[in-house]
Amino acid sequence: MHPSVHARNSPAKPALIMAPDGPPMDFAALDALSNQSAHQLRALGMQRGDVVATLFDNRPEVFVINWAAQRSGLFATSVSNKLSAADVAYILEDSGAKLLIVSAGLAELARAALALGPHVPTWCWEEGTSLESWQALSSAQPATPIADESAGTDLLYSSGTTGRPKGVKTYLPDPDICAETPLTGMGRSLYAMGTDTIYLSTSPLYHAAPLRWALTVQRLGGTVIVMERFDPVEVLRLIERHRVTHTTCVPTHFVRMLKLAEDERQAFDVSSLRAVIHAAAPCPKPVKQAMIDWFGPIIHEYYAGTETCGITAIDSPQWLAHSGSVGRAILGKVHIVGEDGAELWPHESGLIYFSDGPKFEYLNDPEKTASAHNALGWATLGDIGYVDEEGYLYLTDRKNFMIISGGVNIYPQEIENLLITHPLVLDVGVVGVPDEEMGERVVAAVELKDTSNDHAAVTRALQAFAREQLGPVKTPKEFRYADSLPREPTGKLIKRRIIAEFDSYQA
């Protein structure tokens, strides 16, 4: 399916609503605007396989330009608006973008990036900046389809939690713009998405999962409600107000909602929800159990990456029977591989690989591409885990995050999953720092729910809590306290920043 189909069949149906009170954009308007932008892209010489870059806030232009690129056979690179000018410039150069379109509020960031060297023609979506307005330029174009429509796709960059963002390039799909995608099939079969879907988008649309799911809902004829930024009370209010049926979250969102006062949590009617889908980062077992207890057995999880080389999925009943699992493969086949390259038995931890999934490469980095594949062509996202006898996958941690202390392998995720459940803790990140005797020692950076708490007393409580549950080896040797921890909006901790900033946090 495709929004153009719904524009013909249900032209007045809302395709998009900007929260909290933005006017709806119906499918007819979305289709017309994306057609005009597609014509303008062609007028500027953009041909199938070219790259158009965007630097957007969570705004309607996200959808207009992405659908224009999709029906023009282009790669669309959505650049994070949280990056430095240097990283934006790097992505523009690395992606080979032939033009850039920005939201008005990001025009200064775009100028700063362009000043560092990229020669990329740039437009602002709105008028009122020194850049030419894309809206004004494209409005003179026809609202009918271009003559040579063909399907494009995204070319997205990783969040850069362990260094420079890296471009993940898949291959242009079948030219048919209405062709099935992995997510349309997944949305229908696993989550019962369709024309009656009212989907709440809670995260920045420059990230892979939020962008892809929002576009998928519009492919299926549903309505997307977009939050400019996450707020736990506002999420509940929007669910009640719009009778939301589906939403996607990250575990950090769950933690923030669960730590609301009970009267706030119970003040809103969330009975319209049919599926709450989470991914992007590991979810502690007690947090997920609490969400199931609150919302009912409608919590779904999947494991994948921007690379989409494979996907696993699990629903609430399956998770209750396989607590902690991220599910069985629904795209590709899971393999657990040891350090010697041999496939491991159930319950043995190793590097997670997928075979038989879609192909990808890291743009302009054949070495990184090769390191993500083994001799059999299986692909890995760099995560460690194991499978049980029924093929359910369990994540242990990222390979890059593993701490080796005194010759013992320690997985920070296990420690974080415990400490986040402590009533004093709002957020936590566990890392390894150099240690002359042990090689690395385990330390924890903590964001407290109540910042007035005495740090020394909290440290004693958290160390006792961890020692009782995990033993002395895994208990952090040091705790530091920060006003907030560096996380991507997808929920991923930026651990390189925690390590770099650890000494500056309060003792």
Secondary structure, DSSP 8 states (H G I E B T S, - for coil): --HHHHHHH-TTSEEEEETTT---EEHHHHHHHHHHHHHHHHHTT--TT-EEEEE--SSTHHHHHHHHHHTBT-EEEE--TTS-HHHHHHHHHHHT-SEEEE-GGGHHHHHHHHTTS----EEESSSSSSS-BHHHHHTTS-SS--TT-B--EEEEE---TTSS--EEE-----S-TT---HHHHHHHHHH--STT-EEEE-S-TTSHHHHHHHHHHHHTT-EEEE-SS--HHHHHHHHHHHT--EEEE-HHHHHHHHTS-HHHHTTS--TT-SEEEE-SS---HHHHHHHHHHH-TTEEEEE--TT-S-EEEE-HHHHHHSTT--BEEEESEEEEE-TTS-B--TT--EEEEEESS---EETT-HHHHHHTB-TT--EEEEEEEEE-TT--EEEEEEGGG-EEETTEEE-HHHHHHHHTTSTTEEEEEEEEEEETTTEEEEEEEEEESSTTS-HHHHHHHHHHHHHHHH-TTTS-SEEEE-SS--B-TTS-B-HHHHHHHGGGSB-
